[in-house]
Amino acid sequence: MQLSKKDMLEQANKACKNTLMETLNIEIIDYSEDTLVARMPVTPRVHQPDGVLHGGATAALAESVGSFASHIFIDTDKFFVRGIEITANHLKSITEGFVYAKATFLHKGRTTQLIDIRVTDEADNLISICKLSTITLPKK
């Protein structure tokens, strides 16, 4: 039996308990065949000392959503996913509200995946552009 979208999102967010994703309040909010979307609140918890969103928090959001996108599209009984490289270009600062990360597959291979992650604010302004490479490895 295939899960409904609502049930799949609920299970995905339950899997994030007691992880960095929970620490940063990252919530997976949507997915399709080739995309996954998550959001993160921009509060002092994720600020740099000068009060703007920390680039490391943005990179953590991007890697989380990209790796999770690779994870949900594999047979997790046989394989696991690891991030192998991430790049982030930060284009705009933000001090409050939410940022949204949309992970889109550029390459969805059996072993390696390349994911483009666009981080935007609530008005759809581009905050950061990230690229993530992941690898799918067999469980032993």
N, C-alpha and C positions, 0 to 999 in steps of 0.2 A: 504494500500500500504506500503510495506516494503522499508525503506530507503536504498540507496546504501551505501557502506562502506565509500566512500568519503563524502557523505552528513551526515552520522552518526558522523564521526570524526569532521566535521565542526560544527555540532550542539553541540557536546560535548565540543569543545573548546570555543564556544560562551557562554556556561553555566558557564565557568570559569571566565568570565569578572567580575571585581570588587571583586575578592576573593584572598585568599592567593596564589592560583595557578597562577593568573595573576601577583601578586607581585613578585613571584619567577621565572616567565617566564616559567612555566611548560606547556608543550604542549603534548597532547595525540596524538600519531602518528600511532598506530595500535591496533587491537583487533581481537580476534577469539572467539570461543564458550567458552573457559575457561581461556583466558588470556587478559590482557590489557597492552599496552606499552606506556610509556611517557618518555619525555626527559626534562632535565633542563640544562641550560648553567651554567658552573662553571666560575664565574667572582668574582671580589671583593665584589659584593653585597651579596654573599653567603659564603664568607670566614670567618674563625676565624681570630683573630688579627695577627696570624703568617702566614697568606696567603694560608692556605689550606681549602678545603671544610669543612664547619661546619657540625658536626654530626646532629645538629638540623634541618638544611636545608635538609639533606639526609632523616631524619625521616619524615619531612613534605612531601617530595616527595613521600616516600613510603606510608604514610597514605593516601595521595591524590589519588595515582594511585590504591591502594587497595580498598579504599572506593568507588571510581568511578567505579571500576570493579563490585562491588556488586550492585551499583546503576543502572547500565545500564542493568542488567539482571533481574530486578524486574518490577512489574507493579507499576509505580510511581504515578498512580492515586489513588491507594489503600494503598501503603506502603512507608516508608522512611527508610533509612539506617543510622546507627551511628557506629563509631568505638568504641570498648569497651576496647581493649588492643593492644598495639604495643610494640614489642621488636626490637632492632637493634644492630647488631654486626658489627662494623666498622673494616675492614680488611686492607684497603690500603688508603693512602692519594692521593689527586689529587688537582692540582692548577689551571687548565684551561681546556677548551674544553667543552664537554658535558658529563653528566652522563645519563644513560638509566635505567629506572626502569620497570621490567617486573613482573607484578602481575599474579600469577597462583593459581587457586583454589586448595586447598588440601581437603576442605570439602565445599560443596555447599548445605547446608540445607535450609529448608523453613524459619527457624528463625535465625540460626547462620551460619556464614561462617568463614572459616579459609583460609587465603591467604598467600602464600609465595611470597615475593618480593625480587628479585635479582637486585641489583644496580651494573651496570658495566660502564666502561669507553668506549671510542670509539674503543679501541682495544679489547673489550670484556673481559678485566681484571676485576675480581670481586672486587668491592669497599666495599659493605656492603650486609649483609643478614638480612632481616627483616621478621617478622611474624606479621600479623594483624588479629585480631578477630573483626568481625562486627556482628551487630544484625539488623534484619529486623523487624520493628514494624508497626502495622496498623495505618493509619491516622485516626483521630477522626472526 
